[in-house]
Structures are given as C-alpha cells and as structure tokens.
Amino acid sequence: MAHAPQIKVPATYMRGGTSKGVFFSLQDLPEAAQVPGPARDALLLRVIGSPDPYDKQIDGMGCATSSTSKTVILSKSIKADHDVDYLFGQVSIDKPFVDWSGNCGNLTAAVGSFAVSNGLIDASRVPHNGVAVVRVWQANIGKTIIAHVPITNGEVQETGDFELDGVTFPAAEVQIEFLDPAAEEEGGGGSMFPTGNLVDDLEVPGVGTFKATMINAGIPTIFVNAEDIGYTGTELQGAINGDPKALLMFETIRAYGALRMGLIGNIDEAAKRQHTPKVAFVAKPADYVASSGKAIAAGDVDLLVRALSMGKLHHAMMGTAAVAIGTAAAISGTLVNLAAGGIERNAVRFGHPSGTLRVGAEASLVNGEWTVNKAIMSRSARVLMEGYVRVPGDSF
C-alpha cells in the first residue's frame, strides 16, 4: 500500500506573552491552505496534533493546553495604514475543530517581531536602534493593534530584563496597544455591553441565577462574582481543572452567557464556538500563593481574577481577557469595577494564578454608549525554533 510522504512547511515556533504557537507566512502555506476552508483547518490540526483523544498532542507541535494549541498566519497587510494582517486559529485539543472567532492577545506580542524578522515590514520603517512601531490588522475581529518592537543593531531584540508572571525567564518588553477594542463581535449590534446593561441577572439552568457583567472588549467575556459560584478568587488550576462538575458548570455558564450576548442563536451552537466568549470570576483583593510559589499580598493588587479558556482554568491570563478586565474596571458599576473598589480608574493591577498583571484602559460614555479608545499592556516574545514543520502530505 502506497503512503504519501511528509511535506515541509516553513514555520516559526514562538512564545508570545504566556502562550506559544506555530507561526506561518501566508505565502509559505501549501496552495490549498492559503485560503480559508477545510484544507487550511486540516493542515493546522495536523501540525498541532489534533484531534487527540489522549489529550496529549504527542504527534504534533501542541502541548495539550489552550495556551499552546495555537496557530498564527501572517501576511503583508491589504488594509491601508497597516503593516501586517494577523489571523489567529485556536486549535481544539480533542476535537477536529479550529476556532477563528477571536484574537489571542498573548500571541499578539509576537506578531510584530515575526513581521519585522520575516520581511513583512518595509525596511524604512525599522530603525537600526530603537523601537519599530508595527500597525497590525487583527483579521479575526477587524481591529487595529499597535506593537512597539525593540530593535538593536537592526534586529529584533528578544532578550532583556522584563519579567512577566507566568513566564519563567525575563525577556525584552513589547508594549501592545489595542485600539478601540470594544464590540469587535457580531453580538449586541456592535455595543460594548450587548445586553444594554453593566450588570445583568444571568439565569443558567441547572446552575442558578446570579449577577454577571457581559462585555465585548478585547474578547467577549462573561464576568461573575467568585462568591456567587462558590469560589474565593484565589484558586489555582488544580482546584478547578480536576473537578469535572466545576468544568461543566463553567461551560454551562459560558453557553447561556453567549446566548444572552447574542453571539449564538441557540444553545447547541456553543459547542462549535469554544474560543469565545470567555468566562471569568472576580473577587476583592486577598492574600494567596501563586503557582510559582510567589506570595501575592492583598495590597499588591486591586482585585483578583480567574478566567477559563477552552474549557479549563488558564494558568495566568489571556491577553484579550486582560483587555476586557481593564476596560470593565474603568467603568463604574461593572462587577470588575466593584471588585476593584468601585472607584474611577484608568489602570488596574489584578491577581491571577501565576501572579499579577497591570493593564490600562480609558473608557468614556458617549451619547449613552460606553466606548474605550485603547487598552495598553506590556508582554514579551521570543522565537523558540524556526525552520520547517512536517506533516503527512495527505493530511489536508
């Protein structure tokens, strides 16, 4: 029996923020995968090693977590006043499914670096020493992101002393600006708060009815109070990811929240939309010990936040969810703002399972609608490996 040989596809394996994924230049993909569709999805699934009923992704580049089962496709931008188009694919671990419904804020930190290093940016835009300002068109959600990429001796600087909780080693700081990050989704007719309310009573069959802030900013996110669902906000991954009943509860909340936000038309559609919306729970500051063993004091943070991604508690915080946190914290009356003391603020530092993170956002009420001009945070990025990824030639 004849078997198709493996093919080589140029690729770069990169860490961005607290995530990592396989990056491709669009023109380097096999022709059938250069356009959206089944062939592209099948290729990316095989690259990452999904679907894997063992939940290990041993036969691929994924590492069996939502933070590492990720792919990125980049190309020179077709949009005016932009440098690069960025398309993100969240690959399901155990299902034959690539979710294109949202952005990855963490991998955004690596987009500018990849673009500069791979010739996607006009050389005249890159200083010999200084900072390259890369205007990114986030194609999943139709938004502009600006990456400030450090350049030393004409090359991207990746090493440095910037420390990011959730990442073991320091690196160079990359500042990211998410411009007009609200209402990128179809739900709610383009409103930051698709239900029209800062806080709703969310009825979840089999779980209960409790307060929720549902917001479209960075990524659609459902915020609930930790105490309303039996938590303190100091939990680490083991407290939730090893509890099937808890995971089912969060998935049920996510599904009914998505329906309430108008992101899906019926509850069954939630299973085909795993990447969005996110579910997060918030609490007032408290002492806890992060997953690294680092002690976090109540006085170190403005509030506590824990968030789930692809059905599991995230080990740190998704970058896009951090945008949602910063935006909601800036709007008086949301559950996030109330957990942070209920005061007006344009920046917030929150505690997550791996430590703390600061994010800034400026929100304002215009003609009865909340708007946010931009959210800002610092991340880091680094090339882990570059060359070719191999897949069986008949896998897509």
C-alpha positions as CSV (number, residue, x, y, z in Angstrom):
1,M,0.0,0.0,0.0
2,A,1.4,3.4,-1.0
3,H,1.7,6.1,1.6
4,A,2.0,9.8,1.0
5,P,5.4,11.2,2.1
6,Q,5.7,14.1,4.6
7,I,5.9,17.6,3.3
8,K,7.8,20.5,4.8
9,V,6.1,23.8,5.5
10,P,8.2,26.9,6.6
11,A,7.2,27.8,10.1
12,T,8.4,29.5,13.3
13,Y,7.6,28.3,16.8
14,M,7.2,31.4,19.1
15,R,6.3,32.3,22.6
16,G,4.1,35.4,22.9
17,G,3.2,36.5,26.4
18,T,2.1,33.4,28.3
19,S,1.2,31.5,25.2
20,K,3.1,29.8,22.4
21,G,2.2,28.8,18.9
22,V,3.2,27.9,15.3
23,F,3.6,31.0,13.1
24,F,3.3,30.9,9.3
25,S,3.7,33.4,6.5
26,L,0.6,33.1,4.3
27,Q,2.6,32.6,1.1
28,D,4.6,29.7,2.6
29,L,1.4,27.6,3.2
30,P,0.5,24.9,0.6
31,E,-1.7,26.5,-2.0
32,A,-4.8,24.7,-0.8
33,A,-4.3,26.2,2.7
34,Q,-3.7,29.7,1.5
35,V,-7.4,30.4,1.6
36,P,-9.9,29.8,4.5
37,G,-11.6,26.4,4.4
38,P,-11.4,22.7,5.2
39,A,-7.9,22.2,3.8
40,R,-6.4,25.0,5.9
41,D,-8.1,23.7,9.1
42,A,-7.0,20.1,8.4
43,L,-3.4,21.3,7.9
44,L,-3.3,23.2,11.1
45,L,-5.0,20.4,13.1
46,R,-2.3,18.0,11.8
47,V,0.5,20.5,12.6
48,I,-0.7,20.9,16.2
49,G,-1.5,17.2,16.7
50,S,-5.3,17.3,16.9
51,P,-7.8,15.8,17.4
52,D,-6.2,13.7,20.1
53,P,-8.4,11.5,22.3
54,Y,-5.5,11.1,24.7
55,D,-5.4,14.9,25.3
56,K,-1.6,15.0,24.9
57,Q,-0.9,16.2,21.3
58,I,2.2,13.9,21.3
59,D,2.2,13.7,17.4
60,G,2.2,17.4,16.8
61,M,3.5,20.8,18.0
62,G,0.8,21.4,20.6
63,C,1.4,20.9,24.3
64,A,-2.2,19.9,25.2
65,T,-3.2,23.2,26.8
66,S,-5.3,26.1,25.5
67,S,-2.2,28.3,25.8
68,T,-0.2,26.2,23.5
69,S,-2.7,24.8,21.0
70,K,-2.4,27.8,18.8
71,T,-1.6,28.9,15.2
72,V,-1.0,32.2,13.5
73,I,-1.0,33.2,9.8
74,L,0.6,36.5,8.8
75,S,0.9,38.4,5.6
76,K,1.6,41.9,4.4
77,S,-1.5,43.9,5.0
78,I,-4.1,44.6,2.4
79,K,-5.5,47.3,4.7
80,A,-4.5,51.0,4.3
81,D,-2.2,52.3,7.0
82,H,-1.4,48.8,8.3
83,D,1.7,46.8,8.0
84,V,0.6,43.2,8.6
85,D,-2.6,41.1,8.6
86,Y,-2.8,38.8,11.6
87,L,-5.1,35.8,11.6
88,F,-5.3,33.5,14.7
89,G,-6.5,30.0,14.9
90,Q,-7.3,28.3,18.2
91,V,-6.9,24.6,17.7
92,S,-9.1,22.3,19.7
93,I,-7.2,19.6,21.5
94,D,-9.7,16.7,21.4
95,K,-12.0,17.7,18.5
96,P,-11.4,18.3,14.8
97,F,-12.0,22.0,15.0
98,V,-10.2,25.3,14.6
99,D,-11.9,28.3,16.2
100,W,-11.4,31.5,14.2
101,S,-13.9,33.5,16.3
102,G,-11.4,35.7,18.3
103,N,-8.0,37.0,18.8
104,C,-5.1,35.8,21.0
105,G,-3.8,38.8,23.0
106,N,-0.7,37.0,24.2
107,L,0.5,35.8,20.8
108,T,-0.2,39.4,19.6
109,A,3.1,40.2,21.3
110,A,5.0,38.0,18.9
111,V,3.3,39.3,15.7
112,G,5.3,42.5,15.3
113,S,8.6,40.6,16.0
114,F,7.8,38.0,13.4
115,A,6.7,40.6,10.8
116,V,10.0,42.5,11.2
117,S,12.2,39.4,11.1
118,N,10.5,37.9,8.1
119,G,10.4,41.0,5.9
120,L,6.7,41.8,6.2
121,I,7.6,45.4,7.2
122,D,9.1,48.0,4.9
123,A,12.7,48.2,5.9
124,S,12.5,52.0,6.0
125,R,10.1,51.6,9.0
126,V,12.6,49.7,11.1
127,P,15.2,51.7,12.9
128,H,18.8,50.4,13.3
129,N,18.4,51.0,17.0
130,G,15.2,52.0,18.8
131,V,11.6,50.8,18.5
132,A,9.7,49.7,15.4
133,V,6.1,50.7,15.5
134,V,4.1,47.9,13.7
135,R,0.5,48.5,12.8
136,V,-1.3,45.2,12.9
137,W,-4.7,44.4,11.4
138,Q,-6.3,41.7,13.5
139,A,-8.3,39.9,10.8
140,N,-10.4,37.7,13.2
141,I,-12.1,40.7,14.8
142,G,-11.4,43.5,12.5
143,K,-9.4,45.7,14.8
144,T,-6.1,47.6,14.8
145,I,-3.3,46.7,17.2
146,I,0.0,48.6,17.5
147,A,3.0,46.7,18.6
148,H,6.2,48.5,19.8
149,V,9.0,46.2,18.9
150,P,12.5,46.9,20.4
151,I,15.3,46.9,17.7
152,T,19.0,46.6,18.4
153,N,21.6,46.7,15.7
154,G,18.9,46.3,13.0
155,E,17.4,43.1,14.5
156,V,14.5,42.4,16.8
157,Q,15.7,42.4,20.4
158,E,14.3,39.4,22.3
159,T,16.4,39.2,25.4
160,G,16.0,41.7,28.3
161,D,15.1,42.1,31.9
162,F,11.3,42.5,31.6
163,E,9.6,39.9,33.9
164,L,6.1,38.6,33.1
165,D,4.3,36.5,35.7
166,G,3.5,33.2,34.1
167,V,6.7,33.2,32.0
168,T,9.8,31.7,33.7
169,F,12.6,33.7,32.1
170,P,12.9,37.5,31.6
171,A,12.9,39.0,28.0
172,A,12.6,42.2,26.1
173,E,9.4,44.3,26.8
174,V,6.9,44.7,24.0
175,Q,4.2,47.2,24.6
176,I,0.9,46.5,22.9
177,E,-1.9,49.0,22.2
178,F,-5.4,47.6,21.4
179,L,-7.2,50.4,19.6
180,D,-11.0,50.7,20.0
181,P,-11.0,47.1,21.4
182,A,-14.7,47.1,22.2
183,A,-17.6,45.5,20.3
184,E,-15.5,43.5,17.9
185,E,-18.1,40.8,17.8
186,E,-21.3,40.5,16.0
187,G,-23.3,40.1,19.1
188,G,-25.2,43.1,20.5
189,G,-25.3,45.1,17.3
190,G,-21.8,46.5,18.0
191,S,-22.3,47.5,21.6
192,M,-19.7,47.1,24.2
193,F,-22.4,45.8,26.5
194,P,-24.6,43.7,24.2
195,T,-27.5,43.4,26.7
196,G,-27.5,47.1,27.3
197,N,-26.7,46.7,31.0
198,L,-23.5,46.9,33.0
199,V,-24.8,44.1,35.2
200,D,-27.4,41.5,34.4
201,D,-29.2,38.7,36.3
202,L,-28.0,35.7,34.3
203,E,-30.2,32.7,34.5
204,V,-28.3,29.4,33.9
205,P,-30.5,26.3,34.1
206,G,-29.1,23.7,36.5
207,V,-26.7,26.3,38.0
208,G,-28.7,29.2,39.2
209,T,-29.3,32.9,38.7
210,F,-26.5,35.4,39.6
211,K,-25.1,38.8,38.7
212,A,-23.0,39.0,35.5
213,T,-21.2,41.7,33.5
214,M,-21.1,40.7,29.9
215,I,-18.7,42.8,27.8
216,N,-17.3,42.9,24.3
217,A,-13.8,44.4,24.7
218,G,-10.7,42.6,23.6
219,I,-12.7,39.4,23.6
220,P,-16.3,38.7,24.6
221,T,-16.2,37.9,28.3
222,I,-18.7,37.0,31.0
223,F,-17.7,38.2,34.5
224,V,-19.3,36.7,37.6
225,N,-18.6,37.2,41.3
226,A,-16.4,34.4,42.7
227,E,-18.5,34.0,45.9
228,D,-21.7,33.6,43.8
229,I,-20.4,30.4,42.4
230,G,-18.6,29.0,45.5
231,Y,-15.1,30.3,45.0
232,T,-12.8,32.9,46.6
233,G,-10.8,34.2,43.6
234,T,-7.6,32.8,45.0
235,E,-7.9,29.4,43.2
236,L,-5.1,27.8,41.1
237,Q,-5.6,25.4,38.2
238,G,-5.8,22.3,40.3
239,A,-8.8,23.5,42.2
240,I,-10.9,23.6,39.1
241,N,-9.4,21.7,36.2
242,G,-9.5,18.5,38.2
243,D,-13.2,18.9,39.0
244,P,-15.5,17.7,36.2
245,K,-18.6,19.2,37.9
246,A,-16.9,22.6,38.1
247,L,-15.9,22.5,34.4
248,L,-19.4,21.5,33.4
249,M,-20.8,24.4,35.4
250,F,-18.5,26.9,33.8
251,E,-19.2,25.6,30.3
252,T,-23.0,25.9,31.0
253,I,-22.5,29.5,32.2
254,R,-20.4,30.2,29.1
255,A,-23.1,28.8,26.8
256,Y,-26.0,30.6,28.3
257,G,-23.9,33.8,28.5
258,A,-23.1,33.5,24.8
259,L,-26.8,33.2,24.1
260,R,-27.7,36.2,26.2
261,M,-24.9,38.2,24.4
262,G,-26.3,37.3,21.0
263,L,-23.1,35.5,20.0
264,I,-25.1,32.3,19.2
265,G,-28.6,31.7,18.0
266,N,-29.3,28.6,20.1
267,I,-27.6,26.8,23.0
268,D,-26.2,24.0,20.8
269,E,-24.0,26.4,18.8
270,A,-21.8,27.0,21.9
271,A,-20.0,23.6,21.3
272,K,-18.8,24.9,17.9
273,R,-17.6,28.2,19.4
274,Q,-15.1,27.2,22.0
275,H,-12.7,30.1,21.9
276,T,-15.3,32.8,22.7
277,P,-16.8,34.0,24.9
278,K,-14.6,33.6,27.9
279,V,-15.8,33.1,31.5
280,A,-14.1,34.8,34.4
281,F,-14.8,35.2,38.1
282,V,-13.7,38.2,40.2
283,A,-13.2,38.9,43.9
284,K,-11.8,41.6,46.1
285,P,-8.1,41.5,46.9
286,A,-6.8,38.7,49.2
287,D,-3.5,37.1,50.1
288,Y,-2.6,33.9,48.1
289,V,0.3,32.0,46.9
290,A,0.8,31.9,43.1
291,S,1.5,28.7,41.2
292,S,5.2,29.6,41.2
293,G,5.3,29.7,45.0
294,K,5.4,33.5,44.9
295,A,3.4,35.2,47.7
296,I,0.8,37.7,46.5
297,A,-0.4,40.1,49.1
298,A,-3.8,41.7,49.1
299,G,-2.1,45.1,48.9
300,D,-0.3,44.1,45.7
301,V,-3.4,44.1,43.6
302,D,-6.7,45.9,43.0
303,L,-8.7,42.7,42.6
304,L,-8.5,39.0,41.8
305,V,-9.5,37.4,38.5
306,R,-9.6,33.9,37.3
307,A,-10.5,33.0,33.7
308,L,-11.2,29.9,31.7
309,S,-10.0,29.3,28.2
310,M,-11.1,26.4,26.0
311,G,-12.9,24.7,29.0
312,K,-10.0,24.9,31.5
313,L,-8.8,27.5,34.1
314,H,-6.0,29.5,32.4
315,H,-2.6,29.2,34.1
316,A,-2.2,33.0,34.0
317,M,-4.4,35.4,32.0
318,M,-5.3,35.6,28.3
319,G,-4.2,38.9,26.8
320,T,-7.6,39.6,25.3
321,A,-9.3,38.9,28.6
322,A,-6.9,41.3,30.2
323,V,-8.2,44.0,27.8
324,A,-11.8,43.1,28.9
325,I,-10.7,43.3,32.6
326,G,-9.0,46.7,32.1
327,T,-12.0,48.1,30.2
328,A,-14.6,46.8,32.7
329,A,-12.5,48.1,35.6
330,A,-12.6,51.6,34.1
331,I,-16.4,51.6,34.0
332,S,-18.1,52.3,37.3
333,G,-20.7,49.8,38.3
334,T,-19.4,46.7,36.5
335,L,-18.6,43.7,38.6
336,V,-15.0,44.1,37.8
337,N,-15.0,47.7,38.9
338,L,-16.9,46.9,42.1
339,A,-14.4,44.2,43.0
340,A,-11.6,46.7,42.4
341,G,-13.2,49.1,44.9
342,G,-15.8,50.8,42.8
343,I,-13.7,53.9,42.1
344,E,-12.8,55.6,38.8
345,R,-9.6,54.3,37.4
346,N,-7.7,54.2,34.1
347,A,-5.4,51.3,35.0
348,V,-5.8,48.2,37.2
349,R,-3.4,45.5,38.6
350,F,-5.1,42.2,39.1
351,G,-4.0,38.9,40.6
352,H,-4.2,35.7,38.5
353,P,-3.0,32.2,39.2
354,S,0.6,32.9,38.2
355,G,1.0,36.4,39.7
356,T,-0.1,39.8,38.8
357,L,-0.7,41.9,35.6
358,R,-1.3,45.6,35.0
359,V,-3.5,46.8,32.2
360,G,-4.5,50.3,31.3
361,A,-7.7,51.4,29.6
362,E,-9.6,54.7,29.2
363,A,-13.4,54.4,28.9
364,S,-16.0,57.2,28.3
365,L,-19.7,57.5,27.9
366,V,-20.6,59.0,24.5
367,N,-24.3,59.5,23.6
368,G,-25.4,56.9,26.1
369,E,-22.9,54.3,24.8
370,W,-19.7,53.2,26.5
371,T,-16.6,53.4,24.4
372,V,-12.9,52.8,25.0
373,N,-10.2,54.4,22.9
374,K,-7.5,51.9,23.7
375,A,-6.1,49.4,26.2
376,I,-2.4,49.1,26.8
377,M,-0.3,46.3,28.3
378,S,3.3,45.0,28.2
379,R,4.2,41.5,27.2
380,S,7.3,39.8,25.8
381,A,8.0,37.4,22.9
382,R,10.7,35.1,21.7
383,V,11.5,32.8,18.8
384,L,11.8,29.2,20.2
385,M,12.6,27.4,16.9
386,E,12.4,28.2,13.2
387,G,12.7,26.1,10.0
388,Y,10.1,23.7,8.8
389,V,7.2,21.8,10.3
390,R,6.4,18.4,8.7
391,V,3.0,16.9,8.1
392,P,1.9,13.9,6.0
393,G,1.1,15.1,2.5
394,D,-2.3,13.6,2.5
395,S,-3.5,15.1,5.8
396,F,-5.2,18.1,4.3
